[in-house]
Amino acid sequence: MRSPWIVSVSLLVSGCATLAPVAVSPAQTPSPPVAVAAVTPTVFVETRYEVRGYREMAAPDFRHAPHAIYRRTRVPATAPDESVRTVPRTSAPALMDSPLPASTELASEIATQKTITAELRALQTSIAETDRQMQAQYAVLVRQSAEVMKVRQQLETERQRVHPAPAGASPVPASSSAEGATAVEVKW
């Protein structure tokens, strides 16, 4: 029973592995690749990179000492030496240390910001002056309200002295006014 299965599987696998001939038309034959070096002569330039010491991730006990790594780059032989010359990485200033180039857009933006800041400071001064005037006016109003209450009580006292209440009627409280409304103490 096992042998027929083994034979059928081997026939199936061998049937898939057979190569059928492929027809190729002469118009579709690819041209041979052109060697780049044959068109333009090139040379190799080596760039040196300094690597700091580091520990191996897979084996933390294994430490690599600082060393240099070289990268080979193929450049055209006709390239000028200045374009392929490499410089050490430490010779260029850090980006955060180098100043930004002068820009008219930046200068105009700074001028606009200075104008806005000056206007805001003028508004703050104006608001502070208006607040001071309002506080002074509020203090005058509180003082005048207190004087009005004092005069009203004097008037009520004088009215009671001039027009005494009849003997059988209940006395009118000193805080009531002529209209019958009671005065409310104002607290500021």
C-alpha positions as CSV (number, residue, x, y, z in Angstrom):
1,M,0.0,0.0,0.0
2,R,2.9,2.4,0.7
3,S,4.7,1.8,-2.5
4,P,2.0,3.1,-4.8
5,W,1.8,6.4,-2.8
6,I,5.5,6.8,-2.9
7,V,5.6,6.2,-6.7
8,S,2.7,8.6,-7.4
9,V,4.3,11.4,-5.3
10,S,7.6,10.9,-7.0
11,L,5.9,11.0,-10.4
12,L,4.0,14.1,-9.5
13,V,7.2,15.9,-8.2
14,S,9.2,14.8,-11.3
15,G,6.4,15.9,-13.6
16,C,6.5,19.5,-12.1
17,A,10.3,19.6,-12.3
18,T,10.5,18.9,-16.1
19,L,11.4,21.9,-18.2
20,A,9.4,22.7,-21.2
21,P,11.2,24.4,-24.1
22,V,10.4,28.1,-24.4
23,A,10.2,29.7,-27.8
24,V,12.1,33.0,-28.1
25,S,11.6,35.2,-31.1
26,P,14.8,36.8,-32.5
27,A,13.3,40.3,-32.1
28,Q,13.0,39.9,-28.3
29,T,16.5,38.7,-27.6
30,P,18.0,41.1,-25.1
31,S,21.2,42.9,-26.0
32,P,24.2,42.1,-24.0
33,P,24.7,44.4,-21.0
34,V,27.1,47.3,-21.5
35,A,29.9,47.5,-19.0
36,V,29.8,50.8,-17.2
37,A,33.6,50.9,-16.8
38,A,33.9,50.5,-20.5
39,V,31.9,53.7,-21.1
40,T,33.4,55.9,-18.3
41,P,36.6,55.0,-16.6
42,T,36.1,55.0,-12.8
43,V,38.3,55.0,-9.8
44,F,37.7,54.1,-6.1
45,V,37.8,56.7,-3.4
46,E,38.0,55.6,0.2
47,T,36.3,57.6,3.0
48,R,37.4,57.1,6.5
49,Y,34.8,57.0,9.3
50,E,35.7,57.0,13.0
51,V,33.6,54.7,15.2
52,R,33.5,55.1,18.9
53,G,33.9,52.2,21.3
54,Y,30.7,50.1,21.8
55,R,29.4,46.9,23.3
56,E,28.1,44.0,21.3
57,M,24.3,43.7,21.7
58,A,24.2,39.9,21.6
59,A,27.1,39.5,24.0
60,P,27.3,42.5,26.4
61,D,30.7,41.3,27.8
62,F,32.3,41.8,24.3
63,R,33.5,45.4,23.8
64,H,34.7,46.9,20.6
65,A,37.5,49.5,20.9
66,P,37.3,52.8,18.9
67,H,38.5,52.2,15.3
68,A,38.1,53.5,11.8
69,I,35.9,52.1,9.0
70,Y,36.7,52.7,5.3
71,R,34.0,52.9,2.7
72,R,35.0,52.5,-1.0
73,T,33.0,54.6,-3.5
74,R,33.3,54.3,-7.3
75,V,33.6,57.8,-8.9
76,P,34.3,58.8,-12.5
77,A,38.0,59.2,-13.2
78,T,37.4,62.6,-14.8
79,A,35.8,64.1,-11.7
80,P,37.8,67.0,-10.2
81,D,39.7,66.2,-7.0
82,E,37.8,68.9,-5.1
83,S,34.4,67.1,-5.6
84,V,35.6,63.7,-4.4
85,R,37.9,64.9,-1.7
86,T,36.7,63.9,1.8
87,V,37.2,65.7,5.0
88,P,37.0,64.4,8.6
89,R,33.6,64.5,10.2
90,T,34.9,66.6,13.1
91,S,36.1,69.4,10.8
92,A,32.5,70.6,10.1
93,P,30.9,72.6,12.8
94,A,27.8,71.1,14.5
95,L,24.5,72.2,13.0
96,M,23.4,73.7,16.4
97,D,26.6,75.8,16.6
98,S,26.5,77.3,13.1
99,P,24.3,80.5,12.8
100,L,21.5,80.6,10.4
101,P,22.1,82.4,7.1
102,A,20.8,86.0,6.8
103,S,17.4,86.1,5.2
104,T,15.2,89.0,4.2
105,E,12.1,87.0,5.1
106,L,13.5,86.4,8.6
107,A,14.5,90.0,9.0
108,S,11.0,91.2,8.0
109,E,9.4,88.7,10.3
110,I,11.5,89.9,13.2
111,A,10.6,93.5,12.4
112,T,6.9,92.6,12.4
113,Q,7.2,90.8,15.7
114,K,9.0,93.8,17.2
115,T,6.1,96.1,16.0
116,I,3.5,93.7,17.4
117,T,5.4,93.6,20.8
118,A,5.6,97.4,21.0
119,E,1.9,97.7,20.3
120,L,1.1,95.1,23.0
121,R,3.2,96.9,25.5
122,A,1.4,100.2,24.7
123,L,-2.0,98.4,25.1
124,Q,-0.9,97.0,28.4
125,T,0.1,100.5,29.6
126,S,-3.2,101.9,28.4
127,I,-5.2,99.1,30.2
128,A,-3.2,99.6,33.4
129,E,-4.0,103.4,33.3
130,T,-7.7,102.7,32.6
131,D,-7.8,100.2,35.5
132,R,-6.2,102.8,37.8
133,Q,-8.8,105.4,36.8
134,M,-11.6,102.9,37.3
135,Q,-10.3,102.0,40.8
136,A,-10.2,105.7,41.7
137,Q,-13.7,106.3,40.4
138,Y,-15.0,103.3,42.3
139,A,-13.5,104.6,45.5
140,V,-15.2,108.0,44.9
141,L,-18.5,106.2,44.3
142,V,-18.2,104.2,47.5
143,R,-17.4,107.3,49.5
144,Q,-20.3,109.2,48.0
145,S,-22.7,106.2,48.7
146,A,-21.6,106.3,52.3
147,E,-22.2,110.1,52.5
148,V,-25.7,109.6,50.9
149,M,-26.6,107.0,53.5
150,K,-25.4,109.3,56.3
151,V,-27.4,112.2,55.0
152,R,-30.4,110.0,54.5
153,Q,-30.3,108.9,58.2
154,Q,-29.8,112.5,59.3
155,L,-32.9,113.5,57.2
156,E,-34.9,110.7,58.7
157,T,-33.9,111.6,62.2
158,E,-34.8,115.3,61.6
159,R,-38.2,114.2,60.1
160,Q,-39.0,112.2,63.2
161,R,-38.1,115.1,65.4
162,V,-40.2,117.6,63.5
163,H,-43.2,115.2,63.0
164,P,-43.5,113.1,66.1
165,A,-45.6,109.9,65.9
166,P,-49.1,110.0,67.5
167,A,-49.3,108.5,71.0
168,G,-51.4,105.4,70.0
169,A,-49.4,104.5,66.8
170,S,-46.4,102.4,66.7
171,P,-43.2,104.4,66.2
172,V,-41.7,104.3,62.7
173,P,-38.2,102.8,62.6
174,A,-35.4,105.2,62.0
175,S,-34.2,103.3,58.9
176,S,-37.4,103.7,56.9
177,S,-37.7,106.4,54.3
178,A,-40.6,108.8,53.4
179,E,-41.8,106.4,50.7
180,G,-42.1,103.5,53.1
181,A,-39.2,101.5,51.7
182,T,-36.5,100.3,54.1
183,A,-32.9,101.5,53.5
184,V,-30.4,98.7,52.9
185,E,-26.9,98.9,54.3
186,V,-24.4,99.1,51.4
187,K,-21.1,97.3,51.9
188,W,-18.4,97.8,49.3
